[in-house]
Amino acid sequence: MAKVKGLRCRECGRDYPVEPIHVCEFCFGPLEVVYDYEEIRKRVSREKIENGPKSLWRYVDLLPVENPTVGLTAGFTPLKKAEKLGEVLGLRNLYIKDDSVNHPTLSFKDRVVSVAISKAREFGFDTAACASTGNLANSVAAHCAQAGLNCFVFIPANLETQKIYGSLVFNPTVVAVEGTYDDVNRLCSEIANDLGWAFVNINIRPYYAEGSKTLAYEVVEQLGWKAPDAVVAPAASGSLYTKIWKGLKEMKEVGLIDSVNTRMYGAQAEGCSPIAQAWREGRDFIKPVKPDTIAKSIAIGNPADGIYALQTTKESNGDWETATDREIIEAMKLLAQTEGIFTETAGGTTIAVLKKLAQKGAFDPDEVVVAYITGNGYKTLEVLDGHLSEPVRIQATLRDFKEKVLAKV
Ligand SMILES: [Zn+2]
């Protein structure tokens, strides 16, 4: 028996075979991977996973790949008990899932891309591509270099310089499009229809998105095979947020844990918060917005999985909060100065929202709360311009050191 049954339309429920397709021909709903959980239940055990590779591939039985060949070092990032940040926020069991140190390109995207590119190779593609706000482009470029695939990455032209270099170094064709991510994505959908390429977040999306489930699996295992009481995760397309929830439920489904009572909290930047706005207004549909925020990596104005994210919030008794650009910068500094973790603006958004939720009493002080840090601050240094103290400049003399440094501390 195969672990994957096929693809299924999330809207009308029509079934499709395992192919590089992502949209239902009848209702245009998105397709999702469907598993045979009875079969998986026979294959998995805590012991087998614990003895598996120290990467996300220790959960290969729950992923839509038969033979992983790319991204073999992705995942299995630290879950850090955040004692000092927890003290500031009044939380005694706060944890940071730290994907700022994911391998090889320092964001959670290495999870979804290692699954997508391994799957693209199984399908026999020789060219991979993506529409990206930066981190995905870095990861696709790196994994294509590993796999020897041709690579095209499409990004908004106004992206942070470090993120553009972080793709160029792997020598893909980088296409900088005048417009927002939503413009880039629309263009790529047209291109994907014309060319026989593996667009990881278009025609490979059903497989790609499954990689985010490993963020849930790892946390459960790292907590000693327990689901957290609450999760705070950033949302751009809404895919990561919904897949963490899917991953938690699957752990129960296949018998690895007994219960899941996790509340799912979503974080968006105030300047691009279409999902949070829908939640606040009690809508079950998304009104697209034009992004205006420093949190470019999560600036998606028309989120593909927005409505499913809302369903996840409802199902799990969660909530949404937003953070302004100023709050995002302050939260990046707070995380760095309490836990020694340097995240980018998406992580700043998560921590700012975590702080707001804690202040409004969303968590019991003893609850196990996990905040997902999905990207690395060294990639977006320019957002900190004017927000940090200056180095103390001195001549190379003991006198200067004593006068300008020691006398002032
Ligand atoms: Zn359908």
Residues whose N, C-alpha, C, O or C-beta is under 5 A from the ligand:
A	BS01	ZN	C9 E11 C12 G13 R14 C24 F26 C27 F28 G29
